[in-house]
Amino acid sequence: MAAVLLARGGSDGGEKSGGGSELPHKVLPNGRERNRAGGTPRSRPKPYGAAWSVFEDHNALIRNGPARRQQTLDELKTLGADTLRVEVKWNEVAPSPTRSSRPPFDAADPGAYRGFAPYDDLFRRAGRMGFRVIADLAPDAPRWATAGGRGYAATANLDPSAAEFGKFAAAVAKRYSGGYQGLPRVGWFSIWNEPNHILFLKPLERAPDIYRAMVNAALPAIRANAGPGVKVLIGETAPAGRAGRSIGPREFIQRFLAGSGRLDVDGWAHHPYGPATSVPAGRDIVNLLAIRRLGIYLDRGARAGALPAHLPIYSTEFGMQSNPPDPTVTTTLAQQAEQLNEKEELSYDYPRLRSYSQYLLYDDPQRPGPRDVAWAGFQTGLRFGQGPPKPAWNAYRLPIVVHARGRGVHIWGRVRPGSGRRAAQLQVLRLGRWQDAGRPVTTNEAGFFTANRRIVAPYRFSVAGIGVSRVANPI
């Protein structure tokens, strides 16, 4: 059970499932979403969502050293990602994290923590390369900061001290304020990871109250130390409720906001994993198919005076499991690529959703042990472990979805790498040959484009200097 010490949804020992109606912590989708009815397409629809491309891979960017760090950043730039979600794990930077008694140190002093070096290096490199950084003040809590020093291994994150967490938040915010020992400024912060899941806050029945106390301690600490203009997200919620394991987003938000007063925050972060083709009836779930539910819940909080009106939503963690390598799921490599594109189009269709996220560049490795242990990590990466890219690699870089509509097709796509307006040449497969399908289309500033064509057939697109997208069949 030692792996639970670094409890995290994915690389650090979180839960997952291969699909079906049961939805544990992160059920990764199987199947594919079929055609959705839509209105008359527009060539440049505005407003639109998912402009930010958020990427997270803690092992590659933090744990595996500077060479892998730079290699990963270079690849993310090639892929077109523009934002890094980086979990500043409290127990990875704090002194004596496995001790039950608190070590003597000034917890609000950025210089009193032992483990900031890889974060310092990453933030310097990311700043030079133009990445936006969201620094997530993340679990696990050090053992000494939990109730009675008892939060360790299977009991990790047992009622963390809000006061100690507020000091940690102050230290991180000050360190990356732009005014501390030449380190770069981080302009975005987020508070905790999946507070509605038992891996990250215990006891689960008290998680909304515990999280409210943590936010109330961390939010003013970040505002006071990070410098003017800092943006702060809260939530980072898991997608669904499951008895004894997680509280659904609707219930959690309602209980979290009860009696909180108004929270001066800039957005709600969410992890919209879940079934690809349906929203299970009667479930408290916010997967991407049901993402607008989250806006409803947040608006209720705003009307009650607990949140700013029209609070933006940020998808900060999302991915699609694939088989291979994981034999416990049914999503093929081709389906993973298709579904990533279809879910990004869905995100684009909701202007309130400001980002689309990808969890992992590299698959988690198979672990020794029985089947449920061997594949307990996440195989949501765009690459097979340390090996070759999956089809999803190119699908992420140049996403495309084709909808059959009437006697023609409506095409949605994105040129992720680059900036400003970009040109893409659509191509159609006719009589076994690829042909240009009209004149090149021009993207908007975020790289998105839509187009209508009269021929119902497979399409792809090419971009000079970048490459050719996957082939998308009409759906």
Steps between C-alpha positions, in 0.01 A plus 500: 500500500802732499403624155200673652734744671522679168132453436405668175254428225741323269874475531501497879258217556149626431204291387361436155263272318460358156151634444139388521231651717706489819692825537775501762745786553596532134325276257668561170264486207438211266310515177441817303258784499270499202381793297348786699229716355608855442387825353612660179882503505687827482842548344638686804281419799551728797507485789667163536652296779815299563747759372765390751680169444588373849751217542613308808766232551650515848756224451639640176502863610597472868629160609715373214774761489594804288576314176158332486343827616641694206424219255140498617464878478640493146250232402209684662594809304500291180157368591369853554425488872510848655423439870658272759308379801771429755413339831722652766462202728511607862669180620761514223630841600438506878763396754466160673172411328471154658553614860196504723627804693546836334865597439607843628493739201327812375239349268423838336865545398568381143861430592407257776380227262737233371339392173445801276801446271324309217211747507739795482670345200173416325352846550815666368501282189125532447518878529777524241296284262180700540287249692229619735528322838224403740666412831263266680558483876454126511488195726626301670521689826811434711417256775571759769235731350222241533274426796716377785779421257298196390462583129742258339482223236143365510389797713677765289337846504311442822349836593797719397561810709354803324740727689805304384365487146454877501867540595601264220289702256668821616846347452427375147332826396787710632765278342338539157390861535771628269676673786675213674865417427465551127238227455229553236149614576212254484175676419254216563448287809252226584407349835529124566410201284163322496388596851181302441693171479604294801859462379554872544287598802392285790257443656292522183181602680676813624688579180292806399559662841869410502547640152315820586737558792800432276377743234424764761858470623677474165310757296600812698853362537535474123348844442732658756823339378474431127485860387237705319291341228538141620217265401377224729293194412323273744322167465720264301206267551474132408219431254253282687369369828551143612389370837788493744751629244394841374233768531335610175569853375147629559488386862858600569463853361175555689651389831834673440336836434255479791585777743826585326436865429606637163819343362713734291609244242561510126371163387393147587731218388353160419610158372224396255582131458214258450303296247552611141152430370255569782424672827387227741148569620466589866873550551664808646751529218659772290681336210564697182158402364342660808748787547225765486362360824804644672410848379152457648641398838743793504227747401292381794796577724533844342133578558550402863786749525774238539673537162553766234237503227569303180807336650716346223561125493840346431557140401835430663523121478355266238610201296389190314628156594617274217538128432780432430668522738227458763303177445238599758339757270348460153594832341725429202782730394289635214205560732723684747605738222142546377356556845763755601405704194125461553528606863707803409235607251242460776715724723528758220120513481473625862647853523503496879750211494831679455737205453544150365742278690714196437623287789833333422738502210640160600287205614554382853699176497353160576554414866596166650212308649154370408296651219327765711836615635693469175276750322415724795682792337376708210553411135359830378830612351565602142802268509548138609704541815844595377424365152345615172207739464144374483259622230372734771829695479420635154129524580581731789725719286255530208150403618219452249135388519269453200120501537267380227233766457235480237671437166838621617730520800588750771868490597649624825874511554790670665860579420638484852866592441577863427322825572268737323308409188627194317420338165387140460427311179208259523529180299230248408538132411335434161538183296792392714693827455546806719396826336495859622149587620469863400724788591701505822303592811622763745485439872406747767760637743485183711551271200139378465315475171169371369401430141220347297559275201256327267664158474424244772830315530809474724695825550835611635694826486859604451694795641825618346795437726296292745352199327175319423215426739345161563230378261152575634199309374158673508301430817 
